[in-house]
Structure formats: C-alpha cells, structure tokens
Amino acid sequence: MITVTRDDFSVDEELKRLNKPTVGGFVSFVGTVRAESEGEHVESMEIEVYPEMAVKQLEAIRGEAMSRFGVEDISIIHRYGDLAVGDNIVLVAVSAGHRAAAFDACRYVIDELKKRVPIWKREHTPHGARWVEVGRPDKV
Amino acid sequence: MRLRVRYFASIREWTRLREEEVDLPEGSTAEALKREVERRHDKLDNPEGTILVAVNGGFVEPTRVLRQGDEVALFPPVSGG
C-alpha cells in the first residue's frame, strides 16, 4: 500500500497489517528528522510533495521491488507538512518469506524513492530556511 | 496549444506561482516549455540551474513533444526519504 499523508504512522500497526502465514520476516526502514544537516543545526522541517506524481512513482517502485525480489508485500508511507526534530518522515515496510529478499527490497525502495519521487525537504536552521535538492532519476 | 504547468518547491518560489497556463506552438518540446518559463520569470533565482520536467506524472527527456491537455510540472532535484 502507498500512503502520502500529513499524519504520523505506527510501524507496529503497519507490520501487523502485512503479517500472514506465508511471511517469515519483516524489514522496515524509518526515516526521521535529524537535528543536523551539513554542519548546521536543523530546528524543524517542511516537506512539500507533488501528490499525484509521488503516488504514481511510489506505485511503480513498489511494483519493481515486488517482482524483482519476490517479496510478499511492501508498504510505503511518506509524510509531508511541518515536522519537528525526531518526527517520522518515511516508512518502508517489507514482508517476505525469507530475510535476504526483504532486506534487498527495502533498500531498493528507499534508494529509488530518494532519486525519483517528487518530494522536497525544506530545513529551518538558525540562518534561515533552505531547500534540500539532491536526487534525480538515473534515466527518464 | 495550451498547457497547464505546475511548479513545486524552489521553482514554485521562483515563479511565485503554483501553476499557470502556457501557450506554445503545436509540436513544442519539454525543453521549449522550460525556456518559455525561464523567459516569463526572468528574475531567475535558481543558482543550481537544474529544473526537472515531468509530463502526466512521469519524467521526460527534453526532446519529448508536448500535446494539448498534458499536465506538465517543473521542479528541482528531489529530496524525499
């Protein structure tokens, strides 16, 4: 399932939702707001999203990971709006029969997300606010 | 043809618009649209200069020919996750 939301999420609830008898394990990645970025103190963060395209790109990435690694299910939740230090930003939760596929799929999803999902962070520091602009698709 | 163009993040701040309609000759490419947007919003405060173009929710090559009714979006390199 793909979710782009202002609301916080519960990793436990998401893993419970993904559980079924064929699942032998889960791998989850949770990204949070760090208090430091490139040597500067980060006070808070704003996240902007192009929602229609973000959902489309996340669905594509999820589909690629499901077929490439043969995992049972993948849930991706990404938040937007105003966030404080320590808040959750993103969850990638993968259920699989075996651990290797689950680790590989989780890594693939978060790496691709950072390259090609239209979401932008704006960090508020003591010296003002700045956009973080880092990722672009490998190919179009 | 008339295109709806959406702007996000630093590009939205630069143009001071969330979206606008842009008229271009039939057969214009994504690159031509980008140049037209840069011409309209000449106070280019975009030092890195990188603008990504998406059409109907997918990234496109600069040579992609645009069609009436396409939803085009211009934005900087992404930073989710």
Backbone of each chain as ProteinMPNN parsed JSONL, in Angstrom:
{"seq_chain_A": "MITVTRDDFSVDEELKRLNKPTVGGFVSFVGTVRAESEGEHVESMEIEVYPEMAVKQLEAIRGEAMSRFGVEDISIIHRYGDLAVGDNIVLVAVSAGHRAAAFDACRYVIDELKKRVPIWKREHTPHGARWVEVGRPDKV", "coords_chain_A": {"N_chain_A": [[0.834, -1.187, 0.0], [0.405, 2.264, -0.699], [0.935, 5.342, 0.832], [0.539, 8.785, 1.139], [0.781, 11.33, 3.288], [-0.217, 13.761, 5.825], [-0.252, 12.805, 8.327], [1.085, 11.071, 11.227], [2.602, 7.766, 11.561], [2.276, 4.298, 12.605], [4.668, 1.926, 13.126], [4.38, -0.641, 14.149], [1.625, -1.16, 13.73], [1.565, -1.183, 10.966], [3.219, -3.347, 10.326], [1.743, -5.394, 11.467], [-0.477, -5.347, 9.808], [0.667, -6.29, 7.479], [1.227, -8.882, 8.055], [0.996, -12.41, 7.558], [0.367, -15.984, 7.136], [2.318, -16.944, 5.269], [4.461, -15.332, 5.57], [7.797, -14.887, 6.648], [9.313, -13.02, 7.845], [10.078, -9.51, 8.506], [11.332, -6.467, 7.122], [11.97, -3.188, 8.033], [12.321, 0.254, 7.212], [12.739, 3.327, 8.741], [12.645, 6.702, 8.264], [13.718, 9.684, 9.845], [13.447, 13.086, 11.166], [16.439, 14.706, 11.413], [18.574, 16.491, 13.706], [20.673, 17.797, 12.622], [22.284, 18.992, 9.691], [24.505, 18.964, 7.098], [26.456, 20.226, 8.751], [24.98, 22.195, 9.952], [22.642, 23.319, 12.421], [19.464, 21.928, 12.606], [16.262, 23.125, 13.014], [13.593, 22.652, 12.468], [11.429, 21.097, 10.015], [10.022, 21.351, 6.736], [7.949, 19.627, 4.497], [7.356, 19.265, 1.119], [5.165, 18.076, -1.427], [4.422, 16.621, -4.614], [1.593, 15.402, -5.059], [0.01, 13.638, -6.799], [1.866, 12.704, -8.679], [3.814, 11.662, -6.997], [2.538, 9.479, -5.801], [2.129, 7.891, -8.055], [4.807, 7.365, -8.846], [5.744, 6.045, -6.563], [4.109, 3.796, -6.578], [5.07, 2.568, -8.89], [7.747, 2.007, -8.145], [7.306, 0.303, -5.988], [6.084, -1.851, -7.325], [8.197, -2.67, -8.983], [10.06, -3.536, -7.063], [8.628, -5.586, -5.807], [8.394, -7.508, -7.87], [11.047, -7.885, -8.64], [12.375, -8.858, -6.342], [10.717, -10.744, -5.27], [9.108, -10.534, -2.942], [6.594, -10.675, -0.286], [4.855, -8.497, 0.372], [4.712, -4.881, 0.272], [4.784, -1.893, 2.041], [4.523, 1.563, 1.814], [4.927, 4.617, 3.343], [4.818, 8.087, 3.229], [5.392, 11.169, 4.723], [4.181, 14.611, 4.676], [4.246, 18.242, 5.059], [4.54, 20.183, 8.116], [7.209, 19.335, 10.18], [8.824, 18.218, 13.208], [12.064, 17.985, 14.856], [13.094, 14.651, 15.182], [10.666, 13.609, 14.448], [8.797, 11.168, 12.555], [9.428, 10.596, 9.086], [9.345, 8.909, 6.828], [8.262, 5.605, 5.984], [9.286, 2.415, 5.036], [8.112, -0.695, 4.672], [8.604, -4.109, 4.511], [7.419, -7.329, 3.826], [8.32, -10.772, 3.766], [9.079, -14.128, 2.67], [11.622, -14.904, 3.37], [14.657, -13.526, 4.839], [16.693, -12.317, 3.225], [15.626, -11.397, 0.776], [13.818, -9.56, 1.769], [15.46, -7.582, 2.995], [16.871, -6.688, 0.708], [14.793, -5.704, -0.941], [13.754, -3.641, 0.61], [15.911, -1.867, 0.782], [16.176, -1.236, -1.922], [13.743, 0.116, -2.444], [13.867, 2.441, -0.764], [16.176, 3.674, -1.742], [15.511, 4.189, -4.46], [13.281, 5.796, -4.087], [14.474, 8.114, -3.08], [15.644, 9.066, -5.361], [13.676, 9.515, -7.36], [11.093, 10.288, -6.572], [8.752, 12.864, -6.384], [9.281, 14.813, -3.985], [10.12, 17.233, -1.564], [12.424, 18.505, 0.818], [12.498, 21.108, 3.183], [14.676, 22.746, 5.154], [14.714, 24.286, 8.308], [16.942, 26.432, 9.717], [19.138, 28.078, 12.141], [20.111, 30.091, 10.535], [18.26, 30.67, 8.653], [15.914, 29.394, 6.128], [16.258, 26.543, 3.965], [16.104, 24.835, 0.834], [16.446, 21.367, 0.298], [18.085, 19.773, -2.226], [18.711, 17.11, -4.0], [18.342, 14.613, -5.403], [17.861, 12.868, -8.533], [16.291, 11.276, -11.354], [17.832, 8.231, -12.593], [17.516, 7.593, -15.243], [15.274, 8.766, -17.802]], "CA_chain_A": [[0.0, 0.0, 0.0], [1.125, 3.535, -0.78], [0.232, 6.414, 1.535], [1.211, 10.079, 1.257], [-0.116, 11.886, 4.302], [0.326, 14.645, 6.867], [-0.355, 12.138, 9.633], [2.12, 10.148, 11.687], [2.255, 6.362, 11.35], [2.754, 3.339, 13.593], [5.376, 0.819, 12.475], [3.736, -1.875, 14.634], [0.348, -1.365, 13.035], [1.827, -1.489, 9.565], [3.736, -4.718, 10.262], [0.602, -6.267, 11.767], [-1.305, -5.379, 8.607], [1.358, -7.061, 6.438], [1.501, -10.259, 8.509], [0.146, -13.535, 7.165], [1.109, -17.227, 7.402], [3.444, -17.196, 4.369], [5.539, -14.385, 5.882], [8.774, -15.381, 7.611], [10.007, -11.905, 8.486], [9.858, -8.147, 8.014], [12.38, -5.453, 7.25], [11.385, -1.856, 7.883], [13.191, 1.417, 7.323], [12.025, 4.537, 9.147], [13.452, 7.918, 8.18], [13.232, 10.698, 10.793], [14.06, 14.416, 11.044], [17.685, 14.803, 12.195], [18.811, 17.858, 14.192], [21.882, 18.359, 11.998], [22.402, 18.751, 8.262], [25.679, 19.646, 6.532], [27.106, 21.058, 9.757], [24.065, 23.21, 10.502], [21.582, 22.853, 13.307], [18.125, 21.965, 11.997], [15.256, 23.362, 14.067], [12.357, 21.979, 12.049], [11.439, 20.773, 8.589], [8.769, 21.349, 5.979], [8.059, 18.724, 3.354], [6.394, 19.543, 0.047], [5.012, 16.91, -2.291], [3.547, 16.668, -5.79], [0.955, 14.169, -4.6], [-0.419, 12.699, -7.846], [3.041, 12.066, -9.275], [4.508, 10.892, -5.953], [1.842, 8.191, -5.667], [2.428, 7.136, -9.276], [6.203, 6.905, -8.791], [5.874, 5.065, -5.473], [3.479, 2.554, -7.044], [5.99, 1.951, -9.846], [8.896, 1.485, -7.39], [6.804, -0.845, -5.221], [5.894, -2.944, -8.274], [9.529, -3.149, -9.397], [10.675, -4.264, -5.944], [7.864, -6.828, -5.587], [8.703, -8.541, -8.865], [12.483, -8.155, -8.679], [12.863, -9.586, -5.167], [9.777, -11.796, -4.908], [8.649, -10.414, -1.55], [5.144, -10.85, -0.115], [4.133, -7.227, 0.315], [5.501, -3.696, 0.63], [4.006, -0.725, 2.414], [5.341, 2.783, 1.828], [4.215, 5.795, 3.851], [5.66, 9.276, 3.273], [4.667, 12.317, 5.283], [4.506, 15.963, 4.228], [3.791, 19.255, 6.017], [5.516, 20.677, 9.094], [7.691, 18.28, 11.062], [9.806, 18.612, 14.219], [13.194, 17.066, 15.006], [12.697, 13.376, 15.771], [9.422, 13.098, 13.844], [8.877, 10.238, 11.434], [9.222, 11.133, 7.736], [9.029, 7.869, 5.835], [8.334, 4.19, 6.362], [9.248, 1.355, 4.023], [7.964, -1.961, 5.401], [8.582, -5.224, 3.567], [7.231, -8.674, 4.374], [8.827, -11.761, 2.816], [9.272, -15.472, 3.214], [12.985, -15.022, 3.892], [15.197, -12.21, 5.163], [17.551, -11.676, 2.217], [14.772, -10.667, -0.168], [13.21, -8.433, 2.478], [16.484, -6.524, 3.104], [17.166, -6.161, -0.629], [13.653, -4.933, -1.435], [13.638, -2.427, 1.428], [16.996, -0.995, 0.346], [15.84, -0.786, -3.274], [12.642, 1.098, -2.392], [14.269, 3.741, -0.194], [17.154, 4.287, -2.657], [14.792, 4.705, -5.64], [12.44, 6.902, -3.603], [15.302, 9.314, -2.96], [16.049, 9.535, -6.694], [12.67, 9.852, -8.362], [9.748, 10.629, -6.087], [8.743, 14.327, -6.26], [9.098, 15.266, -2.6], [11.232, 18.131, -1.254], [12.563, 18.923, 2.211], [12.989, 22.46, 3.44], [15.177, 22.744, 6.526], [14.791, 25.578, 9.005], [18.153, 26.482, 10.536], [19.251, 29.417, 12.752], [20.478, 31.069, 9.498], [17.197, 30.748, 7.646], [15.407, 28.132, 5.583], [16.874, 26.175, 2.68], [15.617, 23.619, 0.196], [17.404, 20.293, 0.049], [17.86, 19.335, -3.62], [19.795, 16.152, -4.208], [18.139, 13.413, -6.219], [17.236, 12.933, -9.852], [16.204, 9.904, -11.876], [19.003, 7.739, -13.345], [17.145, 7.768, -16.657], [13.867, 9.168, -17.9]], "C_chain_A": [[0.878, 1.249, 0.0], [0.297, 4.593, -0.053], [1.105, 7.666, 1.565], [0.29, 10.935, 2.124], [0.583, 12.903, 5.202], [0.503, 13.899, 8.183], [0.831, 11.232, 9.947], [1.648, 8.7, 11.464], [2.806, 5.513, 12.495], [3.381, 2.165, 12.853], [4.72, -0.505, 12.874], [2.461, -2.188, 13.873], [0.562, -1.793, 11.595], [2.33, -2.926, 9.419], [2.621, -5.724, 10.533], [-0.256, -6.452, 10.521], [-0.69, -6.278, 7.521], [1.502, -8.544, 6.804], [0.48, -11.261, 7.971], [0.995, -14.81, 7.218], [2.317, -17.484, 6.492], [4.65, -16.299, 4.673], [6.46, -14.976, 6.937], [9.525, -14.261, 8.305], [9.704, -10.58, 7.815], [11.164, -7.382, 8.062], [11.687, -4.115, 7.097], [12.473, -0.803, 8.004], [12.32, 2.599, 7.714], [12.991, 5.705, 9.057], [12.849, 8.967, 9.098], [13.958, 12.027, 10.568], [15.252, 14.497, 12.0], [17.939, 16.271, 12.555], [20.015, 18.522, 13.538], [21.863, 18.037, 10.514], [23.527, 19.604, 7.704], [26.273, 20.655, 7.503], [26.217, 22.117, 10.383], [23.026, 22.57, 11.402], [20.239, 22.988, 12.588], [17.093, 22.077, 13.113], [13.94, 22.659, 13.751], [12.42, 21.779, 10.545], [10.046, 20.884, 7.995], [8.971, 20.379, 4.83], [6.948, 19.039, 2.365], [6.336, 18.335, -0.88], [4.151, 17.27, -3.499], [2.763, 15.362, -5.691], [0.616, 13.166, -5.705], [0.786, 11.954, -8.427], [3.789, 11.21, -8.251], [3.864, 9.515, -5.811], [2.15, 7.299, -6.873], [3.841, 6.535, -9.235], [6.388, 5.846, -7.713], [5.241, 3.733, -5.87], [4.401, 1.812, -8.012], [7.165, 1.297, -9.106], [8.492, 0.238, -6.604], [6.658, -2.064, -6.138], [7.222, -3.542, -8.721], [10.143, -4.011, -8.301], [9.961, -5.59, -5.7], [8.296, -7.896, -6.585], [10.189, -8.875, -8.871], [12.938, -9.067, -7.536], [11.9, -10.661, -4.671], [9.306, -11.75, -3.462], [7.125, -10.505, -1.482], [4.378, -9.541, -0.307], [5.07, -6.086, 0.706], [4.537, -2.563, 0.935], [4.942, 0.477, 2.431], [4.46, 3.927, 2.312], [5.198, 6.957, 3.842], [4.84, 10.445, 3.763], [5.062, 13.616, 4.593], [3.953, 16.946, 5.258], [4.91, 19.642, 6.962], [5.898, 19.581, 10.076], [8.747, 18.832, 12.019], [10.94, 17.597, 14.242], [12.712, 15.796, 15.723], [11.438, 12.785, 15.173], [9.724, 12.082, 12.742], [8.649, 10.964, 10.121], [8.684, 10.041, 6.817], [9.127, 6.479, 6.453], [8.324, 3.335, 5.102], [9.195, 0.048, 4.803], [7.773, -3.079, 4.394], [8.341, -6.526, 4.321], [7.674, -9.669, 3.312], [8.921, -13.118, 3.494], [10.616, -15.592, 3.92], [13.65, -13.651, 3.963], [15.956, -11.526, 4.022], [16.722, -10.829, 1.253], [14.176, -9.43, 0.497], [14.201, -7.271, 2.619], [16.721, -5.867, 1.74], [16.037, -5.263, -1.135], [13.532, -3.603, -0.685], [14.681, -1.399, 0.982], [16.692, -0.393, -1.036], [14.79, 0.327, -3.225], [13.126, 2.441, -1.863], [15.287, 4.44, -1.108], [16.464, 4.894, -3.879], [13.913, 5.895, -5.259], [13.245, 8.21, -3.571], [15.718, 9.878, -4.309], [14.895, 10.091, -7.508], [11.251, 10.079, -7.863], [9.712, 12.131, -5.782], [8.298, 14.806, -4.873], [10.334, 16.105, -2.273], [11.205, 18.502, 0.21], [13.047, 20.367, 2.247], [13.381, 22.51, 4.909], [15.198, 24.153, 7.086], [15.979, 25.537, 9.95], [18.213, 27.872, 11.19], [19.596, 30.494, 11.71], [19.439, 31.16, 8.39], [16.809, 29.372, 7.126], [16.081, 27.84, 4.251], [16.258, 24.883, 2.157], [16.762, 22.617, 0.081], [17.086, 19.769, -1.346], [18.983, 18.393, -4.008], [19.568, 15.091, -5.291], [17.498, 13.68, -7.566], [17.205, 11.52, -10.422], [17.46, 9.525, -12.655], [18.757, 7.907, -14.843], [15.679, 8.164, -16.686], [13.187, 8.364, -18.988]], "O_chain_A": [[1.944, 1.282, 0.615], [-0.903, 4.722, -0.296], [2.268, 7.612, 1.966], [-0.842, 11.228, 1.739], [1.808, 12.908, 5.325], [1.293, 14.296, 9.039], [1.488, 10.703, 9.05], [0.47, 8.445, 11.214], [3.679, 5.946, 13.249], [2.724, 1.493, 12.059], [4.529, -1.385, 12.035], [2.24, -3.315, 13.43], [-0.153, -2.645, 11.069], [1.921, -3.64, 8.504], [2.564, -6.78, 9.903], [-0.702, -7.558, 10.215], [-1.399, -6.931, 6.755], [1.859, -9.362, 5.957], [-0.722, -10.998, 7.934], [2.218, -14.727, 7.332], [3.25, -18.175, 6.901], [5.726, -16.483, 4.104], [6.016, -15.489, 7.964], [10.285, -14.504, 9.242], [9.155, -10.526, 6.715], [12.003, -7.616, 8.932], [10.913, -3.91, 6.161], [13.416, -0.941, 8.784], [11.285, 2.847, 7.094], [14.039, 5.699, 9.703], [11.631, 9.137, 9.14], [14.965, 12.079, 9.861], [15.105, 14.376, 13.217], [17.569, 17.176, 11.807], [20.347, 19.665, 13.851], [21.472, 16.939, 10.119], [23.504, 20.828, 7.826], [26.56, 21.794, 7.133], [26.663, 22.861, 11.257], [22.59, 21.44, 11.18], [19.925, 24.041, 12.032], [17.046, 21.254, 14.027], [13.263, 22.142, 14.64], [13.351, 22.238, 9.884], [9.042, 20.567, 8.632], [10.056, 20.32, 4.251], [5.768, 19.077, 2.716], [7.34, 17.654, -1.09], [3.264, 18.12, -3.412], [3.216, 14.328, -6.182], [0.902, 11.977, -5.568], [0.74, 10.743, -8.64], [4.332, 10.159, -8.592], [4.561, 8.504, -5.712], [2.401, 6.103, -6.724], [4.041, 5.361, -9.546], [7.102, 4.865, -7.918], [5.767, 2.669, -5.544], [4.504, 0.586, -7.967], [7.534, 0.162, -9.409], [9.227, -0.748, -6.556], [7.057, -3.171, -5.777], [7.362, -4.76, -8.827], [10.682, -5.084, -8.573], [10.604, -6.602, -5.419], [8.535, -9.045, -6.211], [10.557, -10.03, -9.085], [13.782, -9.942, -7.732], [12.23, -11.41, -3.751], [9.125, -12.789, -2.827], [6.448, -10.421, -2.507], [3.394, -9.48, -1.043], [6.081, -6.293, 1.377], [3.596, -2.308, 0.184], [6.031, 0.412, 3.001], [3.387, 4.175, 1.763], [6.297, 6.838, 4.384], [3.732, 10.687, 3.285], [6.136, 13.716, 4.0], [3.278, 16.549, 6.208], [6.087, 19.456, 6.654], [5.04, 18.975, 10.72], [9.466, 19.778, 11.697], [10.806, 16.49, 13.719], [12.015, 15.866, 16.735], [11.158, 11.601, 15.358], [10.767, 12.136, 12.091], [7.789, 11.84, 10.032], [7.689, 10.234, 6.119], [9.959, 6.22, 7.322], [7.48, 3.502, 4.222], [10.139, -0.28, 5.521], [6.897, -3.013, 3.532], [8.986, -6.792, 5.335], [7.447, -9.463, 2.119], [8.851, -13.235, 4.718], [10.742, -16.283, 4.93], [13.267, -12.728, 3.245], [15.878, -10.307, 3.864], [17.074, -9.689, 0.953], [14.045, -8.38, -0.133], [13.841, -6.115, 2.394], [16.765, -4.642, 1.634], [16.289, -4.193, -1.689], [13.241, -2.568, -1.285], [14.375, -0.217, 0.824], [16.92, 0.792, -1.28], [14.935, 1.354, -3.887], [12.825, 3.479, -2.454], [15.263, 5.665, -1.233], [16.804, 6.004, -4.287], [13.81, 6.872, -6.002], [12.761, 9.265, -3.981], [16.103, 11.044, -4.4], [15.085, 11.038, -8.272], [10.306, 10.063, -8.652], [10.538, 12.625, -5.015], [7.138, 15.143, -4.633], [11.451, 15.751, -2.649], [10.152, 18.776, 0.785], [13.888, 20.784, 1.451], [12.545, 22.341, 5.796], [15.641, 25.093, 6.426], [16.028, 24.719, 10.869], [17.428, 28.751, 10.835], [19.397, 31.681, 11.968], [19.723, 31.676, 7.309], [17.29, 28.342, 7.598], [16.432, 28.753, 3.504], [15.935, 23.97, 2.917], [17.903, 22.986, -0.2], [15.955, 19.368, -1.621], [20.09, 18.838, -4.314], [20.499, 14.719, -6.006], [16.695, 14.601, -7.718], [17.998, 10.666, -10.024], [18.081, 10.372, -13.296], [19.643, 8.299, -15.602], [14.937, 7.932, -15.732], [11.995, 8.546, -19.236]]}, "seq_chain_B": "MRLRVRYFASIREWTRLREEEVDLPEGSTAEALKREVERRHDKLDNPEGTILVAVNGGFVEPTRVLRQGDEVALFPPVSGG", "coords_chain_B": {"N_chain_B": [[-1.061, 25.485, -28.686], [-2.487, 24.916, -25.455], [-1.124, 24.625, -22.262], [-1.249, 23.247, -18.986], [0.759, 24.16, -16.396], [2.521, 23.109, -13.638], [4.179, 24.12, -10.627], [6.76, 23.381, -8.269], [8.255, 23.432, -4.967], [11.453, 24.969, -4.873], [11.163, 26.038, -7.401], [8.523, 26.803, -7.521], [8.665, 28.868, -5.659], [10.369, 30.598, -6.979], [8.898, 31.318, -9.317], [6.714, 32.267, -8.072], [4.261, 31.103, -8.271], [1.799, 28.528, -8.143], [0.742, 27.227, -10.245], [0.297, 27.723, -13.8], [-1.107, 28.727, -16.983], [0.252, 28.009, -20.113], [0.846, 29.071, -23.377], [1.91, 27.487, -26.289], [3.478, 26.83, -29.48], [2.122, 24.197, -31.548], [3.638, 20.982, -31.343], [5.775, 21.698, -29.794], [8.564, 21.125, -27.578], [9.499, 19.611, -24.361], [11.778, 20.918, -23.531], [11.515, 23.368, -24.853], [9.323, 24.4, -23.525], [10.419, 24.737, -20.982], [12.29, 26.74, -21.532], [10.527, 28.811, -22.228], [9.227, 29.231, -19.802], [11.392, 30.117, -18.296], [11.877, 32.479, -19.632], [9.564, 33.957, -19.089], [9.721, 34.282, -16.344], [11.89, 36.114, -15.41], [13.586, 36.856, -13.375], [15.635, 34.952, -12.409], [16.163, 33.054, -9.8], [17.789, 30.766, -9.207], [20.262, 29.277, -8.624], [21.578, 26.773, -8.944], [20.445, 25.832, -11.192], [19.233, 23.532, -12.126], [16.414, 22.136, -13.484], [13.863, 19.873, -13.343], [11.668, 18.152, -15.554], [8.379, 16.984, -15.678], [5.854, 15.038, -17.223], [2.488, 14.373, -17.176], [2.847, 12.933, -14.793], [5.208, 11.477, -15.087], [8.8, 11.367, -15.535], [10.414, 13.123, -18.217], [12.335, 13.163, -21.299], [14.231, 16.005, -22.565], [13.582, 16.303, -25.225], [11.025, 15.432, -25.575], [7.913, 15.646, -27.127], [5.276, 17.855, -26.527], [1.744, 17.728, -25.834], [-1.526, 19.082, -26.401], [-3.396, 19.474, -23.468], [-1.722, 17.987, -21.865], [-0.449, 17.502, -18.572], [1.985, 19.356, -17.19], [4.879, 19.52, -15.15], [7.238, 21.46, -13.372], [10.175, 21.23, -11.525], [12.709, 21.192, -8.877], [15.697, 19.06, -8.349], [14.936, 16.158, -6.391], [14.19, 15.474, -2.867], [13.177, 13.618, -1.033], [12.45, 11.083, 1.505]], "CA_chain_B": [[-1.721, 24.641, -27.692], [-2.443, 25.469, -24.098], [-0.69, 23.616, -21.29], [-1.278, 23.583, -17.57], [2.097, 23.906, -15.874], [2.566, 23.2, -12.174], [5.516, 24.376, -10.086], [6.934, 22.889, -6.905], [9.444, 23.708, -4.151], [12.165, 26.221, -5.18], [10.661, 26.581, -8.665], [7.277, 27.489, -7.127], [9.039, 30.128, -5.012], [10.964, 31.463, -8.002], [7.827, 31.845, -10.182], [5.637, 32.748, -7.191], [3.003, 30.518, -8.753], [1.645, 27.08, -8.014], [0.524, 26.754, -11.609], [-0.164, 28.715, -14.762], [-1.337, 28.179, -18.317], [1.264, 28.493, -21.059], [0.547, 28.794, -24.786], [3.099, 27.177, -27.088], [3.122, 26.276, -30.796], [1.997, 22.732, -31.652], [4.911, 20.309, -31.605], [6.847, 22.169, -28.906], [9.14, 20.086, -26.706], [9.646, 19.923, -22.941], [12.865, 21.907, -23.442], [10.957, 24.659, -25.289], [8.48, 24.884, -22.42], [11.322, 25.196, -19.924], [12.831, 28.046, -21.966], [9.436, 29.78, -22.161], [9.022, 29.542, -18.378], [12.55, 30.927, -17.877], [11.712, 33.809, -20.241], [8.486, 34.639, -18.374], [10.078, 34.569, -14.95], [13.293, 36.38, -15.728], [14.448, 37.011, -12.194], [15.946, 33.558, -12.117], [16.901, 32.877, -8.547], [17.891, 29.301, -9.209], [21.697, 29.211, -8.928], [22.0, 25.443, -9.397], [20.009, 25.777, -12.58], [18.628, 22.271, -12.544], [14.959, 22.031, -13.442], [13.383, 18.612, -13.899], [10.358, 18.276, -16.181], [7.554, 15.775, -15.675], [4.618, 15.131, -18.0], [1.483, 13.389, -16.736], [3.319, 12.116, -13.67], [6.438, 10.735, -15.367], [9.918, 12.19, -16.017], [10.559, 13.04, -19.678], [13.524, 13.719, -21.958], [13.986, 17.371, -23.073], [13.082, 16.252, -26.608], [9.646, 14.941, -25.571], [6.946, 16.584, -27.721], [4.119, 18.049, -25.65], [0.449, 17.735, -26.519], [-2.625, 19.78, -25.748], [-4.008, 18.694, -22.383], [-0.711, 17.397, -20.979], [-0.119, 18.214, -17.337], [3.436, 19.453, -17.11], [5.343, 20.056, -13.872], [8.655, 21.824, -13.302], [10.625, 21.233, -10.136], [14.152, 20.945, -8.702], [16.024, 17.706, -7.897], [14.069, 15.792, -5.271], [14.903, 15.214, -1.605], [12.34, 12.875, -0.087], [13.066, 9.951, 2.198]], "C_chain_B": [[-1.544, 25.257, -26.309], [-2.121, 24.36, -23.109], [-0.862, 24.137, -19.873], [0.071, 23.184, -16.981], [2.084, 24.109, -14.362], [4.013, 23.365, -11.713], [5.589, 23.898, -8.64], [8.254, 23.368, -6.298], [10.131, 25.0, -4.61], [11.686, 26.851, -6.494], [9.336, 27.328, -8.421], [7.617, 28.842, -6.491], [9.589, 31.121, -6.034], [9.866, 32.101, -8.86], [6.727, 32.527, -9.377], [4.27, 32.265, -7.644], [2.983, 29.035, -8.449], [1.404, 26.46, -9.384], [0.165, 27.921, -12.501], [-0.408, 28.018, -16.092], [-0.34, 28.813, -19.27], [0.837, 28.087, -22.467], [1.848, 28.574, -25.544], [2.641, 26.658, -28.446], [3.0, 24.755, -30.729], [3.372, 22.134, -31.925], [6.053, 20.775, -30.718], [7.295, 21.054, -27.967], [9.166, 20.545, -25.244], [10.719, 20.999, -22.74], [12.362, 23.306, -23.831], [10.068, 25.254, -24.193], [9.35, 25.46, -21.303], [11.889, 26.58, -20.273], [11.767, 29.132, -21.868], [9.176, 30.201, -20.708], [10.168, 30.428, -17.875], [12.447, 32.348, -18.432], [10.667, 34.614, -19.468], [8.898, 35.1, -16.991], [11.566, 34.894, -14.932], [14.19, 36.596, -14.513], [14.794, 35.622, -11.678], [16.816, 33.45, -10.867], [17.056, 31.378, -8.325], [19.33, 28.949, -9.562], [22.162, 27.855, -9.451], [21.561, 25.201, -10.838], [19.335, 24.495, -13.009], [17.113, 22.306, -12.375], [14.588, 20.701, -14.089], [11.984, 18.841, -14.467], [9.646, 16.932, -16.128], [6.305, 16.048, -16.496], [3.69, 13.998, -17.565], [2.036, 12.41, -15.701], [4.556, 11.287, -13.921], [7.536, 11.694, -15.835], [10.045, 12.033, -17.527], [11.892, 13.617, -20.126], [13.189, 15.131, -22.435], [13.36, 17.373, -24.465], [11.625, 15.789, -26.697], [8.706, 16.023, -26.137], [5.703, 16.638, -26.834], [2.841, 18.108, -26.475], [-0.566, 18.514, -25.685], [-3.206, 18.888, -24.647], [-3.006, 18.007, -21.472], [-0.625, 18.211, -19.694], [1.391, 18.17, -17.164], [3.799, 20.024, -15.742], [6.836, 20.331, -13.953], [9.053, 21.875, -11.834], [12.114, 20.932, -10.046], [14.404, 19.474, -8.391], [15.318, 17.408, -6.563], [14.872, 15.494, -3.998], [14.01, 14.537, -0.569], [13.133, 11.79, 0.627], [13.598, 10.319, 3.553]], "O_chain_B": [[-0.601, 26.001, -26.04], [-2.749, 23.302, -23.109], [-0.647, 25.318, -19.6], [0.476, 22.024, -17.057], [1.68, 25.165, -13.874], [4.941, 22.828, -12.317], [4.62, 23.994, -7.888], [9.22, 23.663, -7.001], [9.468, 26.03, -4.729], [11.794, 28.063, -6.675], [9.072, 28.356, -9.044], [6.945, 29.84, -6.75], [9.316, 32.319, -5.967], [9.904, 33.307, -9.102], [5.912, 33.269, -9.925], [3.255, 32.929, -7.429], [4.015, 28.364, -8.491], [1.803, 25.327, -9.651], [-0.225, 28.985, -12.02], [0.019, 26.884, -16.308], [-0.118, 30.023, -19.231], [0.51, 26.928, -22.725], [2.775, 29.379, -25.45], [1.546, 26.11, -28.563], [3.694, 24.104, -29.947], [4.174, 22.715, -32.655], [7.181, 20.305, -30.866], [6.521, 20.165, -27.61], [8.894, 21.705, -24.935], [10.582, 21.875, -21.887], [12.738, 24.302, -23.213], [10.069, 26.465, -23.969], [9.059, 26.522, -20.753], [11.958, 27.469, -19.425], [12.069, 30.257, -21.468], [8.937, 31.375, -20.424], [9.941, 31.373, -17.119], [12.875, 33.305, -17.786], [10.854, 35.804, -19.219], [8.485, 36.161, -16.522], [12.392, 34.086, -14.508], [15.414, 36.524, -14.619], [14.299, 35.185, -10.639], [18.017, 33.717, -10.884], [16.517, 30.811, -7.374], [19.607, 28.404, -10.63], [23.043, 27.791, -10.309], [22.206, 24.474, -11.593], [18.903, 24.384, -14.157], [16.6, 22.483, -11.27], [14.95, 20.434, -15.235], [11.209, 19.629, -13.926], [10.207, 15.893, -16.476], [5.762, 17.153, -16.469], [4.064, 12.825, -17.584], [1.733, 11.218, -15.73], [4.935, 10.475, -13.077], [7.244, 12.715, -16.458], [9.816, 10.949, -18.064], [12.498, 14.44, -19.44], [12.025, 15.443, -22.685], [12.686, 18.33, -24.844], [11.055, 15.76, -27.787], [8.711, 17.165, -25.677], [5.153, 15.608, -26.445], [2.852, 18.483, -27.648], [-0.479, 18.593, -24.46], [-3.472, 17.706, -24.865], [-3.382, 17.495, -20.418], [-0.715, 19.438, -19.712], [1.992, 17.106, -17.012], [3.11, 20.908, -15.233], [7.599, 19.55, -14.521], [8.368, 22.478, -11.009], [12.718, 20.472, -11.015], [13.458, 18.712, -8.19], [15.135, 18.294, -5.729], [16.084, 15.288, -4.054], [14.08, 14.844, 0.621], [14.326, 11.606, 0.384], [14.144, 9.467, 4.253]]}, "name": "protein", "num_of_chains": 2, "seq": "MITVTRDDFSVDEELKRLNKPTVGGFVSFVGTVRAESEGEHVESMEIEVYPEMAVKQLEAIRGEAMSRFGVEDISIIHRYGDLAVGDNIVLVAVSAGHRAAAFDACRYVIDELKKRVPIWKREHTPHGARWVEVGRPDKVMRLRVRYFASIREWTRLREEEVDLPEGSTAEALKREVERRHDKLDNPEGTILVAVNGGFVEPTRVLRQGDEVALFPPVSGG"}
